[in-house]
Amino acid sequence: MRTEVRALLDDLVVDQPDPAVDLDRLIARGRRRGRIRTAAVGAVGLTLAAGLTGGVLALRPGQAPDNVSPVGQPSASESVSTRSTGWLPQAFQVRSTEKSNELASQIERLAPELDQIPEAQKSNGERFRPDGSPDRHLSAESVWTYPVADGRNMVAFSVEVGTAHGVPPVCDGMTPGVNQCTEVRRLPGGSTAYIHNYTAAGGHQYEVRLVRSDGTWVYVASTAQKPPGSTHDAPLPADRVLEIARGITVEP
Amino acid sequence: MKASDEQAFREFADARMSALLRTAYLLCGDWHRAEDVVSTAIVKLYSSWRRVSRADNPEAYARQVVVRTWLDETRRPWRRERSVDIVPDSPAYDADVTPDAVVRRADLRRLLTEMPARQRAVLVLRFYDDLSVERTAEILGCSPGAVKTLTSRALGTIRGRLPNGVTTLSDLEEAM
């Protein structure tokens, strides 16, 4: 079977087009990435310095620290929609809309614990299919990554809401196998929750796909990659993930 | 990065680009997306080139970055694939259909894109890149036992799509 599968796979790539990858452009991106990293390290230093300064000001009588804001942090009035999603490949670019902002606001109300994710990068967006089909898709997430001894830990909380046309994979029902759901739960009102909890040395992920009776769906995931030495786990436990999925009312 | 290091990186990337694109294509099922994945991987490799160049096998390291970049992308909410989420247990083809109409390139491509990401990754790493179970497990961040299970499931999926009475591709060729 090995040889046969190999032959089939070989056959799939026999028509490989000439690569359109511009190495010079990628190297330039790599250089920029290096500069951004260097700047980020500097910004962390400045943030710490600003924090210490704020603390000192707060301790001084007669001085309100309200006007002291950490360097590099968005102000409270800044909309999440203004945050960049420029790192997304062009083909998957999404844009923030009124509906995706509404989803983000609803998540903030339903999951106040997310405020405890330090330095979370929040973003939201609405995705449209380029062919103009009615498949619509809202998403919002909070992601924080930090370096660990030999890699990075990514702590993330993601919510998606979509129409019946595209359901993201979570698990394959209760049939025994690698992708077996942890639980499939029928809920009042005709919804079905496909629950998949993954806990292993390589990371923790609690996710649920809630398919509503009208076919629209809500997907919620709470994840931490947890490489050795990391200190932060998935931001919300499994039961809260399901609770939040049930609480999302935004329609795609 | 020093000019000599950058030159070495450029030569490495130039030499390996096509192979990395092929691996990425088998994972993604789309050449444009494969280029996105490899582009992202190349930028990451550039950023850590000093470590990559000192690795025992820089090519294997590069392949690992490509696979993990792709897996990361499949996990990102707005990059999550929108193909069907469940591979049907029963053959998708009519048993009366002649074999030569079944295992065509387009069919296998579709079958691959319908497979769960990790099954597909195992298939590509083990059967296309000829990696061992242990090395595949290392790249995917799982146990060798899980790789064996995923392999078995992936092969089972392929077998499940073959017409009745045909259990291997050799049988299929004979039938043709």
Interface residues (C-beta under 8 A of the other chain):
Chain A: M1 R2 E4 V5 R6 A7 L8 L9 D10 D11 L12 V13 Q16 P17 P19 A20 V21 L23 L26 I27 R29 G30 R31 R33 G34 R37 L88 P89 Q90 A91 F92 V94 G125 R127 D135 H137 S139 E141 S158 V159 E160 G166 V167 P168 P169 V170 D172 G173 T175 G177 V178 N179 A200 G202 G203 Y219 A221 T223
Chain B: M1 E6 F9 R10 A13 D14 M17 S18 L21 R22 Y25 L26 W31 H32 R33 E35 D36 V38 S39 T40 I42 V43 Y46 S47 R75 P77 W78 R79 R80 E81 R82 D85 I86 V87 D89 V103 R105 L108 R109 L112 P116 R118 Q119 L123 V124 F127 Y128 D130 G141 C142 A146 T149 L150 R153 L155 I158 T168 L169 S170
